[in-house]
Amino acid sequence: MKRLILLAAGLVFSAGTLAHHGWSEYESDKPLDLTGTIEQAGYEQPHGFVRLKTADKTWLVVLAPPSRMENRGLMKEKLVPGQRASVHGYPHRSKADEMRAENITIEGKTTELR
């Protein structure tokens, strides 16, 4: 039974690690500032996200883990479709429509995510 529990814990940890977005995947020397409308949002582990529609395309914006966002005052209710948002962050090295947000501003309130 103990082996089964350890195996299950290892699988859960592995899945979370594979889905984790490290900062090294993003170009920190090419900062981006985007403003748009949230089309979709997820407040989930290991990172929240928003799909942000800007003037020219829709970006997948990777946010912080939900616990960090909550601790810094960005509640789930603020990340809703139709909400305007501005983000400052960095583009993904190989995915042209993905960025990692350093901070997000909603309704005039900026939340640091890093």
C-alpha positions as CSV (number, residue, x, y, z in Angstrom):
1,M,0.0,0.0,0.0
2,K,2.8,2.4,0.9
3,R,4.4,1.8,-2.5
4,L,1.2,2.6,-4.3
5,I,0.9,5.9,-2.4
6,L,4.5,6.8,-3.2
7,L,3.9,5.9,-6.9
8,A,0.7,8.0,-7.0
9,A,2.5,11.0,-5.4
10,G,5.4,10.7,-7.9
11,L,3.0,10.7,-10.8
12,V,1.2,13.8,-9.5
13,F,4.5,15.6,-8.9
14,S,5.7,14.7,-12.4
15,A,2.6,15.9,-14.1
16,G,2.8,19.2,-12.3
17,T,6.5,19.6,-13.1
18,L,5.9,19.0,-16.8
19,A,3.2,21.6,-16.9
20,H,5.2,24.2,-15.1
21,H,6.4,27.2,-17.0
22,G,9.9,28.4,-15.9
23,W,11.1,31.9,-16.5
24,S,13.9,30.7,-18.7
25,E,11.4,29.8,-21.4
26,Y,10.8,33.6,-21.9
27,E,12.9,36.3,-23.4
28,S,13.5,38.7,-20.5
29,D,15.4,41.1,-22.7
30,K,12.3,41.8,-24.8
31,P,9.7,43.2,-22.5
32,L,6.1,43.5,-23.8
33,D,3.3,45.7,-22.7
34,L,-0.1,44.6,-23.9
35,T,-3.6,45.9,-23.3
36,G,-6.7,44.1,-24.4
37,T,-9.8,42.2,-23.3
38,I,-9.8,38.9,-21.5
39,E,-11.5,36.3,-23.6
40,Q,-10.9,33.3,-21.3
41,A,-9.3,32.9,-17.9
42,G,-8.1,30.1,-15.7
43,Y,-7.3,30.3,-12.0
44,E,-5.5,27.0,-11.8
45,Q,-2.3,25.2,-10.8
46,P,0.5,25.5,-11.5
47,H,-0.3,28.9,-13.0
48,G,-3.3,30.9,-13.8
49,F,-3.7,32.3,-17.3
50,V,-5.7,34.7,-19.4
51,R,-6.3,34.7,-23.2
52,L,-5.9,38.4,-23.9
53,K,-7.3,39.8,-27.2
54,T,-5.3,42.8,-28.3
55,A,-5.6,44.8,-31.5
56,D,-3.7,42.3,-33.6
57,K,-4.0,38.9,-32.0
58,T,-5.0,36.8,-28.9
59,W,-2.2,36.1,-26.5
60,L,-1.9,33.3,-23.9
61,V,-0.7,35.2,-20.9
62,V,0.8,32.9,-18.2
63,L,0.2,34.3,-14.7
64,A,1.4,33.3,-11.2
65,P,0.1,30.4,-9.1
66,P,-3.3,31.1,-7.7
67,S,-2.0,31.3,-4.1
68,R,0.4,34.1,-5.0
69,M,-2.3,36.0,-6.9
70,E,-4.7,35.7,-3.9
71,N,-2.0,36.8,-1.5
72,R,-1.3,39.9,-3.6
73,G,-5.0,40.7,-4.0
74,L,-5.8,39.4,-7.4
75,M,-8.9,37.4,-6.8
76,K,-10.4,34.9,-9.3
77,E,-13.4,37.2,-9.7
78,K,-11.2,39.9,-11.4
79,L,-10.1,37.5,-14.2
80,V,-13.4,37.2,-16.2
81,P,-14.1,37.3,-19.9
82,G,-14.9,40.8,-21.1
83,Q,-12.7,42.5,-18.5
84,R,-10.0,44.9,-19.8
85,A,-6.5,44.2,-18.7
86,S,-2.9,45.4,-19.2
87,V,0.1,43.1,-18.8
88,H,3.8,43.7,-18.6
89,G,5.9,40.6,-19.3
90,Y,8.1,38.7,-21.7
91,P,7.4,36.7,-24.9
92,H,7.9,32.9,-25.1
93,R,11.1,31.9,-26.9
94,S,9.3,29.6,-29.4
95,K,5.5,30.2,-29.0
96,A,4.6,33.4,-30.9
97,D,1.4,33.9,-29.0
98,E,2.5,33.2,-25.5
99,M,3.9,35.5,-22.8
100,R,4.7,35.4,-19.1
101,A,3.3,38.3,-17.1
102,E,5.5,40.1,-14.6
103,N,2.4,42.1,-13.5
104,I,-1.2,42.6,-14.5
105,T,-3.4,45.7,-14.2
106,I,-7.1,45.4,-13.9
107,E,-9.4,48.3,-13.0
108,G,-6.4,50.5,-12.3
109,K,-4.9,48.1,-9.8
110,T,-1.5,46.6,-10.7
111,T,-0.6,43.2,-9.2
112,E,3.0,42.0,-9.2
113,L,3.0,38.3,-10.1
114,R,6.7,37.4,-9.8
